[in-house]
Amino acid sequence: MYKLSRTILVNEPSKITLSRHDVWAGLLMKANNALPYVPIMQKCEVIDRGEGWLTRDILLKDVPLREKVTFEPETRVIFDRIGGDELGRIENIIGEDEKGNLTLTFSFGLTKKGIPEGSEAEQKHFAQMEGAYFGAVASTLAAVRRTVEEDGRDKLPLTDPIDAAGDNAWMYEFFRSADSLDLERLAAHMTDDVRLTFANYPTVTGKPAFKGAIGEGVYSRIKAMSHSLTGAWSLHGGKVGIAESITIYTRLDGSLYPIKSCTVFRRHGDKIYDLRIHADTTLL
């Protein structure tokens, strides 16, 4: 069996910061249709699916293969080769290094019918495919970044259809404004008498107080911010919104601080009059 494993850092200083959920969305896209990410793949057809898995038929360099793909949400995707001349397992694993930086590990252990295991011929056969496999990982991350940059995170798939309800586009627009670090743009979403409750801090009322709390309490302490929604529910005709997210703060020293947060909105028309942010920012 030919085995190989490599780990890469997901985020680089000059590129859009991706969260674990963003990377997971990319792996979901690749599992359902790998053709945009694997140039040597000629066919990718899902023939069956169930809770947490799917089975697909692929054609890889004219070799027909069948894979059962198993999902461990936001952690690992496992591709078990169950049919064809190349059998074994491929894994994509989302992890973290010793500094807490997000990583993506690609590993595989494969055999080829007709080629002795451990032979030079086996090594030669699979070595020439390493570039394609690792290129698929890089192109997946690039596709996710391109989608985020050009279309917005609302175009990334959520883990489960129940993670979204109603017309929630206004929440994604709110977070795009928040991530711009433009206080005036963010405040434009609010009523003049908006109430803000941030974590355990006292509730403040009115736009000036809102801008002071966000500007001094958050924006002044960071270089950048990125929200990746893991759930977004617009309820009661858009009068109430609930958003779960992974929020990645870039500290002033350039280090990243990811947290899980939940935001609850109440609106009059298209303006937010009550905003409740449940997040732990004590380590900013």
Secondary structure, 3 states (H helix, E strand, C coil): CEEEEEEEECCCCCCCCCCHHHHHHHHHHHHHCCCCCCCCEEEEEEEEEECCEEEEEEEECCEEEEEEEEEECCCEEEEEEEEECEEEEEEEEEEECCCCCEEEEEEEEEEECCCCCCCHHHHHHHHCCHHHHHHHHHHHHHHHHHHHHHCCHHHCCCCCHHHEECCCHHHHHHHHHHHCCCHHHHHCCEEEEEEEEECCCCCEECHHHHHHHHHHHCHHHEEEEEEEEEEEEEEHHHCEEEEEEEEEEEECCCCEEEEEEEEEEEEECCEEEEEEEECCCCCC
